[in-house]
Amino acid sequence: MKPLRIHTGTGHNTRTDLFQNRRDYIWDNHADTATPRDDRGCTVDTESWGRRPH
C-alpha cells in the first residue's frame, strides 16, 4: 500500500493524495496529531509531530 499524503489546500484527490480544499492551514508548527478514519469511523493511522509542552 502506498502512503497517503493529506493536503490542506485545493487539488484533485488521487490514490496517493487527498485534498481538504481549505483556504487556511489547519496544521501549525506546534505539536499536532493527524488521525485519518475510514467511512465507518475506524482509525486508519495516527501520526504525531512537534514538541509537546512539559
mmCIF file of the N, C-alpha and C atoms, coordinates in Angstrom:
data_MODEL
# 
_entry.id   MODEL 
# 
loop_
_atom_site.group_PDB 
_atom_site.id 
_atom_site.type_symbol 
_atom_site.label_atom_id 
_atom_site.label_alt_id 
_atom_site.label_comp_id 
_atom_site.label_asym_id 
_atom_site.label_entity_id 
_atom_site.label_seq_id 
_atom_site.pdbx_PDB_ins_code 
_atom_site.Cartn_x 
_atom_site.Cartn_y 
_atom_site.Cartn_z 
_atom_site.occupancy 
_atom_site.B_iso_or_equiv 
_atom_site.pdbx_formal_charge 
_atom_site.auth_seq_id 
_atom_site.auth_comp_id 
_atom_site.auth_asym_id 
_atom_site.auth_atom_id 
_atom_site.pdbx_PDB_model_num 
ATOM 1   N N  . MET A 1 1  ? 0.840   -1.176 0.000  1.00 0.00 ? 1  MET A N  1 
ATOM 2   C CA . MET A 1 1  ? 0.000   0.000  0.000  1.00 0.00 ? 1  MET A CA 1 
ATOM 3   C C  . MET A 1 1  ? 0.892   1.249  0.000  1.00 0.00 ? 1  MET A C  1 
ATOM 4   N N  . LYS A 1 2  ? 0.604   2.191  -0.885 1.00 0.00 ? 2  LYS A N  1 
ATOM 5   C CA . LYS A 1 2  ? 1.372   3.426  -0.967 1.00 0.00 ? 2  LYS A CA 1 
ATOM 6   C C  . LYS A 1 2  ? 0.940   4.383  0.130  1.00 0.00 ? 2  LYS A C  1 
ATOM 7   N N  . PRO A 1 3  ? 1.865   5.246  0.595  1.00 0.00 ? 3  PRO A N  1 
ATOM 8   C CA . PRO A 1 3  ? 1.491   6.226  1.615  1.00 0.00 ? 3  PRO A CA 1 
ATOM 9   C C  . PRO A 1 3  ? 0.499   7.244  1.048  1.00 0.00 ? 3  PRO A C  1 
ATOM 10  N N  . LEU A 1 4  ? -0.345  7.757  1.912  1.00 0.00 ? 4  LEU A N  1 
ATOM 11  C CA . LEU A 1 4  ? -1.325  8.775  1.551  1.00 0.00 ? 4  LEU A CA 1 
ATOM 12  C C  . LEU A 1 4  ? -0.847  10.117 2.080  1.00 0.00 ? 4  LEU A C  1 
ATOM 13  N N  . ARG A 1 5  ? -0.782  11.106 1.209  1.00 0.00 ? 5  ARG A N  1 
ATOM 14  C CA . ARG A 1 5  ? -0.417  12.458 1.619  1.00 0.00 ? 5  ARG A CA 1 
ATOM 15  C C  . ARG A 1 5  ? -1.699  13.275 1.712  1.00 0.00 ? 5  ARG A C  1 
ATOM 16  N N  . ILE A 1 6  ? -1.871  13.951 2.840  1.00 0.00 ? 6  ILE A N  1 
ATOM 17  C CA . ILE A 1 6  ? -3.062  14.777 3.068  1.00 0.00 ? 6  ILE A CA 1 
ATOM 18  C C  . ILE A 1 6  ? -2.644  16.234 2.951  1.00 0.00 ? 6  ILE A C  1 
ATOM 19  N N  . HIS A 1 7  ? -3.319  16.968 2.050  1.00 0.00 ? 7  HIS A N  1 
ATOM 20  C CA . HIS A 1 7  ? -3.011  18.368 1.789  1.00 0.00 ? 7  HIS A CA 1 
ATOM 21  C C  . HIS A 1 7  ? -4.155  19.238 2.300  1.00 0.00 ? 7  HIS A C  1 
ATOM 22  N N  . THR A 1 8  ? -3.812  20.382 2.887  1.00 0.00 ? 8  THR A N  1 
ATOM 23  C CA . THR A 1 8  ? -4.825  21.321 3.351  1.00 0.00 ? 8  THR A CA 1 
ATOM 24  C C  . THR A 1 8  ? -5.486  22.035 2.181  1.00 0.00 ? 8  THR A C  1 
ATOM 25  N N  . GLY A 1 9  ? -4.715  22.408 1.179  1.00 0.00 ? 9  GLY A N  1 
ATOM 26  C CA . GLY A 1 9  ? -5.194  23.228 0.070  1.00 0.00 ? 9  GLY A CA 1 
ATOM 27  C C  . GLY A 1 9  ? -6.069  22.501 -0.936 1.00 0.00 ? 9  GLY A C  1 
ATOM 28  N N  . THR A 1 10 ? -6.210  23.126 -2.086 1.00 0.00 ? 10 THR A N  1 
ATOM 29  C CA . THR A 1 10 ? -7.084  22.591 -3.126 1.00 0.00 ? 10 THR A CA 1 
ATOM 30  C C  . THR A 1 10 ? -6.304  21.711 -4.096 1.00 0.00 ? 10 THR A C  1 
ATOM 31  N N  . GLY A 1 11 ? -7.003  20.809 -4.735 1.00 0.00 ? 11 GLY A N  1 
ATOM 32  C CA . GLY A 1 11 ? -6.405  19.916 -5.715 1.00 0.00 ? 11 GLY A CA 1 
ATOM 33  C C  . GLY A 1 11 ? -7.370  18.797 -6.039 1.00 0.00 ? 11 GLY A C  1 
ATOM 34  N N  . HIS A 1 12 ? -6.904  17.843 -6.788 1.00 0.00 ? 12 HIS A N  1 
ATOM 35  C CA . HIS A 1 12 ? -7.731  16.697 -7.167 1.00 0.00 ? 12 HIS A CA 1 
ATOM 36  C C  . HIS A 1 12 ? -7.258  15.459 -6.420 1.00 0.00 ? 12 HIS A C  1 
ATOM 37  N N  . ASN A 1 13 ? -8.176  14.795 -5.736 1.00 0.00 ? 13 ASN A N  1 
ATOM 38  C CA . ASN A 1 13 ? -7.836  13.588 -4.983 1.00 0.00 ? 13 ASN A CA 1 
ATOM 39  C C  . ASN A 1 13 ? -7.372  12.478 -5.917 1.00 0.00 ? 13 ASN A C  1 
ATOM 40  N N  . THR A 1 14 ? -6.348  11.757 -5.458 1.00 0.00 ? 14 THR A N  1 
ATOM 41  C CA . THR A 1 14 ? -5.851  10.588 -6.178 1.00 0.00 ? 14 THR A CA 1 
ATOM 42  C C  . THR A 1 14 ? -5.698  9.457  -5.162 1.00 0.00 ? 14 THR A C  1 
ATOM 43  N N  . ARG A 1 15 ? -5.146  8.350  -5.593 1.00 0.00 ? 15 ARG A N  1 
ATOM 44  C CA . ARG A 1 15 ? -4.906  7.238  -4.662 1.00 0.00 ? 15 ARG A CA 1 
ATOM 45  C C  . ARG A 1 15 ? -3.854  7.581  -3.620 1.00 0.00 ? 15 ARG A C  1 
ATOM 46  N N  . THR A 1 16 ? -2.973  8.537  -3.918 1.00 0.00 ? 16 THR A N  1 
ATOM 47  C CA . THR A 1 16 ? -1.880  8.866  -3.007 1.00 0.00 ? 16 THR A CA 1 
ATOM 48  C C  . THR A 1 16 ? -1.963  10.272 -2.420 1.00 0.00 ? 16 THR A C  1 
ATOM 49  N N  . ASP A 1 17 ? -2.904  11.091 -2.875 1.00 0.00 ? 17 ASP A N  1 
ATOM 50  C CA . ASP A 1 17 ? -3.043  12.460 -2.382 1.00 0.00 ? 17 ASP A CA 1 
ATOM 51  C C  . ASP A 1 17 ? -4.507  12.786 -2.113 1.00 0.00 ? 17 ASP A C  1 
ATOM 52  N N  . LEU A 1 18 ? -4.767  13.306 -0.924 1.00 0.00 ? 18 LEU A N  1 
ATOM 53  C CA . LEU A 1 18 ? -6.125  13.702 -0.531 1.00 0.00 ? 18 LEU A CA 1 
ATOM 54  C C  . LEU A 1 18 ? -6.098  15.190 -0.193 1.00 0.00 ? 18 LEU A C  1 
ATOM 55  N N  . PHE A 1 19 ? -6.977  15.951 -0.835 1.00 0.00 ? 19 PHE A N  1 
ATOM 56  C CA . PHE A 1 19 ? -7.032  17.398 -0.647 1.00 0.00 ? 19 PHE A CA 1 
ATOM 57  C C  . PHE A 1 19 ? -8.271  17.786 0.154  1.00 0.00 ? 19 PHE A C  1 
ATOM 58  N N  . GLN A 1 20 ? -8.079  18.650 1.161  1.00 0.00 ? 20 GLN A N  1 
ATOM 59  C CA . GLN A 1 20 ? -9.183  19.076 2.022  1.00 0.00 ? 20 GLN A CA 1 
ATOM 60  C C  . GLN A 1 20 ? -9.883  20.324 1.494  1.00 0.00 ? 20 GLN A C  1 
ATOM 61  N N  . ASN A 1 21 ? -9.316  20.956 0.471  1.00 0.00 ? 21 ASN A N  1 
ATOM 62  C CA . ASN A 1 21 ? -9.917  22.139 -0.161 1.00 0.00 ? 21 ASN A CA 1 
ATOM 63  C C  . ASN A 1 21 ? -10.222 23.264 0.822  1.00 0.00 ? 21 ASN A C  1 
ATOM 64  N N  . ARG A 1 22 ? -9.269  23.531 1.708  1.00 0.00 ? 22 ARG A N  1 
ATOM 65  C CA . ARG A 1 22 ? -9.396  24.633 2.672  1.00 0.00 ? 22 ARG A CA 1 
ATOM 66  C C  . ARG A 1 22 ? -8.505  25.787 2.230  1.00 0.00 ? 22 ARG A C  1 
ATOM 67  N N  . ARG A 1 23 ? -8.906  26.994 2.583  1.00 0.00 ? 23 ARG A N  1 
ATOM 68  C CA . ARG A 1 23 ? -8.099  28.172 2.261  1.00 0.00 ? 23 ARG A CA 1 
ATOM 69  C C  . ARG A 1 23 ? -7.032  28.426 3.324  1.00 0.00 ? 23 ARG A C  1 
ATOM 70  N N  . ASP A 1 24 ? -7.309  28.055 4.566  1.00 0.00 ? 24 ASP A N  1 
ATOM 71  C CA . ASP A 1 24 ? -6.388  28.294 5.672  1.00 0.00 ? 24 ASP A CA 1 
ATOM 72  C C  . ASP A 1 24 ? -5.767  26.986 6.129  1.00 0.00 ? 24 ASP A C  1 
ATOM 73  N N  . TYR A 1 25 ? -4.536  27.087 6.630  1.00 0.00 ? 25 TYR A N  1 
ATOM 74  C CA . TYR A 1 25 ? -3.866  25.912 7.160  1.00 0.00 ? 25 TYR A CA 1 
ATOM 75  C C  . TYR A 1 25 ? -4.573  25.421 8.410  1.00 0.00 ? 25 TYR A C  1 
ATOM 76  N N  . ILE A 1 26 ? -4.637  24.115 8.586  1.00 0.00 ? 26 ILE A N  1 
ATOM 77  C CA . ILE A 1 26 ? -5.174  23.571 9.829  1.00 0.00 ? 26 ILE A CA 1 
ATOM 78  C C  . ILE A 1 26 ? -4.048  23.055 10.707 1.00 0.00 ? 26 ILE A C  1 
ATOM 79  N N  . TRP A 1 27 ? -2.851  22.878 10.121 1.00 0.00 ? 27 TRP A N  1 
ATOM 80  C CA . TRP A 1 27 ? -1.695  22.427 10.885 1.00 0.00 ? 27 TRP A CA 1 
ATOM 81  C C  . TRP A 1 27 ? -0.943  23.654 11.368 1.00 0.00 ? 27 TRP A C  1 
ATOM 82  N N  . ASP A 1 28 ? -0.276  23.531 12.509 1.00 0.00 ? 28 ASP A N  1 
ATOM 83  C CA . ASP A 1 28 ? 0.581   24.617 12.971 1.00 0.00 ? 28 ASP A CA 1 
ATOM 84  C C  . ASP A 1 28 ? 1.985   24.068 13.206 1.00 0.00 ? 28 ASP A C  1 
ATOM 85  N N  . ASN A 1 29 ? 2.863   24.892 13.697 1.00 0.00 ? 29 ASN A N  1 
ATOM 86  C CA . ASN A 1 29 ? 4.244   24.466 13.908 1.00 0.00 ? 29 ASN A CA 1 
ATOM 87  C C  . ASN A 1 29 ? 4.461   23.878 15.298 1.00 0.00 ? 29 ASN A C  1 
ATOM 88  N N  . HIS A 1 30 ? 3.402   23.650 16.014 1.00 0.00 ? 30 HIS A N  1 
ATOM 89  C CA . HIS A 1 30 ? 3.485   23.088 17.355 1.00 0.00 ? 30 HIS A CA 1 
ATOM 90  C C  . HIS A 1 30 ? 3.145   21.605 17.280 1.00 0.00 ? 30 HIS A C  1 
ATOM 91  N N  . ALA A 1 31 ? 2.968   21.005 18.426 1.00 0.00 ? 31 ALA A N  1 
ATOM 92  C CA . ALA A 1 31 ? 2.605   19.589 18.464 1.00 0.00 ? 31 ALA A CA 1 
ATOM 93  C C  . ALA A 1 31 ? 1.215   19.395 17.863 1.00 0.00 ? 31 ALA A C  1 
ATOM 94  N N  . ASP A 1 32 ? 1.102   18.416 17.010 1.00 0.00 ? 32 ASP A N  1 
ATOM 95  C CA . ASP A 1 32 ? -0.176  18.080 16.388 1.00 0.00 ? 32 ASP A CA 1 
ATOM 96  C C  . ASP A 1 32 ? -0.245  16.574 16.172 1.00 0.00 ? 32 ASP A C  1 
ATOM 97  N N  . THR A 1 33 ? -1.455  16.104 15.990 1.00 0.00 ? 33 THR A N  1 
ATOM 98  C CA . THR A 1 33 ? -1.674  14.699 15.658 1.00 0.00 ? 33 THR A CA 1 
ATOM 99  C C  . THR A 1 33 ? -2.745  14.624 14.584 1.00 0.00 ? 33 THR A C  1 
ATOM 100 N N  . ALA A 1 34 ? -2.483  13.865 13.537 1.00 0.00 ? 34 ALA A N  1 
ATOM 101 C CA . ALA A 1 34 ? -3.469  13.607 12.487 1.00 0.00 ? 34 ALA A CA 1 
ATOM 102 C C  . ALA A 1 34 ? -3.940  12.162 12.647 1.00 0.00 ? 34 ALA A C  1 
ATOM 103 N N  . THR A 1 35 ? -5.260  11.973 12.631 1.00 0.00 ? 35 THR A N  1 
ATOM 104 C CA . THR A 1 35 ? -5.841  10.631 12.772 1.00 0.00 ? 35 THR A CA 1 
ATOM 105 C C  . THR A 1 35 ? -6.876  10.421 11.676 1.00 0.00 ? 35 THR A C  1 
ATOM 106 N N  . PRO A 1 36 ? -6.459  9.952  10.499 1.00 0.00 ? 36 PRO A N  1 
ATOM 107 C CA . PRO A 1 36 ? -7.433  9.679  9.441  1.00 0.00 ? 36 PRO A CA 1 
ATOM 108 C C  . PRO A 1 36 ? -8.312  8.479  9.803  1.00 0.00 ? 36 PRO A C  1 
ATOM 109 N N  . ARG A 1 37 ? -9.586  8.568  9.436  1.00 0.00 ? 37 ARG A N  1 
ATOM 110 C CA . ARG A 1 37 ? -10.554 7.498  9.712  1.00 0.00 ? 37 ARG A CA 1 
ATOM 111 C C  . ARG A 1 37 ? -11.238 7.082  8.417  1.00 0.00 ? 37 ARG A C  1 
ATOM 112 N N  . ASP A 1 38 ? -11.679 5.843  8.371  1.00 0.00 ? 38 ASP A N  1 
ATOM 113 C CA . ASP A 1 38 ? -12.383 5.358  7.187  1.00 0.00 ? 38 ASP A CA 1 
ATOM 114 C C  . ASP A 1 38 ? -13.860 5.737  7.259  1.00 0.00 ? 38 ASP A C  1 
ATOM 115 N N  . ASP A 1 39 ? -14.643 5.283  6.294  1.00 0.00 ? 39 ASP A N  1 
ATOM 116 C CA . ASP A 1 39 ? -16.068 5.625  6.220  1.00 0.00 ? 39 ASP A CA 1 
ATOM 117 C C  . ASP A 1 39 ? -16.865 5.152  7.436  1.00 0.00 ? 39 ASP A C  1 
ATOM 118 N N  . ARG A 1 40 ? -16.363 4.156  8.142  1.00 0.00 ? 40 ARG A N  1 
ATOM 119 C CA . ARG A 1 40 ? -17.047 3.636  9.331  1.00 0.00 ? 40 ARG A CA 1 
ATOM 120 C C  . ARG A 1 40 ? -16.590 4.309  10.619 1.00 0.00 ? 40 ARG A C  1 
ATOM 121 N N  . GLY A 1 41 ? -15.625 5.238  10.501 1.00 0.00 ? 41 GLY A N  1 
ATOM 122 C CA . GLY A 1 41 ? -15.114 5.935  11.673 1.00 0.00 ? 41 GLY A CA 1 
ATOM 123 C C  . GLY A 1 41 ? -13.974 5.217  12.372 1.00 0.00 ? 41 GLY A C  1 
ATOM 124 N N  . CYS A 1 42 ? -13.478 4.154  11.768 1.00 0.00 ? 42 CYS A N  1 
ATOM 125 C CA . CYS A 1 42 ? -12.366 3.400  12.358 1.00 0.00 ? 42 CYS A CA 1 
ATOM 126 C C  . CYS A 1 42 ? -11.043 4.094  12.019 1.00 0.00 ? 42 CYS A C  1 
ATOM 127 N N  . THR A 1 43 ? -10.147 4.183  12.991 1.00 0.00 ? 43 THR A N  1 
ATOM 128 C CA . THR A 1 43 ? -8.842  4.793  12.784 1.00 0.00 ? 43 THR A CA 1 
ATOM 129 C C  . THR A 1 43 ? -8.042  3.996  11.769 1.00 0.00 ? 43 THR A C  1 
ATOM 130 N N  . VAL A 1 44 ? -7.523  4.692  10.769 1.00 0.00 ? 44 VAL A N  1 
ATOM 131 C CA . VAL A 1 44 ? -6.700  4.073  9.742  1.00 0.00 ? 44 VAL A CA 1 
ATOM 132 C C  . VAL A 1 44 ? -5.223  4.174  10.130 1.00 0.00 ? 44 VAL A C  1 
ATOM 133 N N  . ASP A 1 45 ? -4.842  5.314  10.691 1.00 0.00 ? 45 ASP A N  1 
ATOM 134 C CA . ASP A 1 45 ? -3.457  5.561  11.077 1.00 0.00 ? 45 ASP A CA 1 
ATOM 135 C C  . ASP A 1 45 ? -3.447  6.742  12.032 1.00 0.00 ? 45 ASP A C  1 
ATOM 136 N N  . THR A 1 46 ? -2.329  6.960  12.700 1.00 0.00 ? 46 THR A N  1 
ATOM 137 C CA . THR A 1 46 ? -2.131  8.136  13.546 1.00 0.00 ? 46 THR A CA 1 
ATOM 138 C C  . THR A 1 46 ? -0.691  8.590  13.381 1.00 0.00 ? 46 THR A C  1 
ATOM 139 N N  . GLU A 1 47 ? -0.520  9.878  13.178 1.00 0.00 ? 47 GLU A N  1 
ATOM 140 C CA . GLU A 1 47 ? 0.825   10.443 13.049 1.00 0.00 ? 47 GLU A CA 1 
ATOM 141 C C  . GLU A 1 47 ? 0.909   11.697 13.905 1.00 0.00 ? 47 GLU A C  1 
ATOM 142 N N  . SER A 1 48 ? 1.906   11.760 14.774 1.00 0.00 ? 48 SER A N  1 
ATOM 143 C CA . SER A 1 48 ? 2.122   12.926 15.640 1.00 0.00 ? 48 SER A CA 1 
ATOM 144 C C  . SER A 1 48 ? 3.468   13.545 15.327 1.00 0.00 ? 48 SER A C  1 
ATOM 145 N N  . TRP A 1 49 ? 3.595   14.858 15.566 1.00 0.00 ? 49 TRP A N  1 
ATOM 146 C CA . TRP A 1 49 ? 4.849   15.558 15.321 1.00 0.00 ? 49 TRP A CA 1 
ATOM 147 C C  . TRP A 1 49 ? 4.911   16.782 16.199 1.00 0.00 ? 49 TRP A C  1 
ATOM 148 N N  . GLY A 1 50 ? 6.085   17.380 16.253 1.00 0.00 ? 50 GLY A N  1 
ATOM 149 C CA . GLY A 1 50 ? 6.301   18.611 17.008 1.00 0.00 ? 50 GLY A CA 1 
ATOM 150 C C  . GLY A 1 50 ? 6.602   18.342 18.473 1.00 0.00 ? 50 GLY A C  1 
ATOM 151 N N  . ARG A 1 51 ? 6.891   19.417 19.164 1.00 0.00 ? 51 ARG A N  1 
ATOM 152 C CA . ARG A 1 51 ? 7.214   19.334 20.592 1.00 0.00 ? 51 ARG A CA 1 
ATOM 153 C C  . ARG A 1 51 ? 5.957   19.403 21.438 1.00 0.00 ? 51 ARG A C  1 
ATOM 154 N N  . ARG A 1 52 ? 5.978   18.649 22.486 1.00 0.00 ? 52 ARG A N  1 
ATOM 155 C CA . ARG A 1 52 ? 4.891   18.674 23.453 1.00 0.00 ? 52 ARG A CA 1 
ATOM 156 C C  . ARG A 1 52 ? 5.386   19.432 24.681 1.00 0.00 ? 52 ARG A C  1 
ATOM 157 N N  . PRO A 1 53 ? 4.548   20.318 25.260 1.00 0.00 ? 53 PRO A N  1 
ATOM 158 C CA . PRO A 1 53 ? 4.979   21.031 26.470 1.00 0.00 ? 53 PRO A CA 1 
ATOM 159 C C  . PRO A 1 53 ? 5.172   20.067 27.635 1.00 0.00 ? 53 PRO A C  1 
ATOM 160 N N  . HIS A 1 54 ? 6.099   20.388 28.517 1.00 0.00 ? 54 HIS A N  1 
ATOM 161 C CA . HIS A 1 54 ? 6.366   19.532 29.683 1.00 0.00 ? 54 HIS A CA 1 
ATOM 162 C C  . HIS A 1 54 ? 5.406   19.829 30.798 1.00 0.00 ? 54 HIS A C  1 
# 
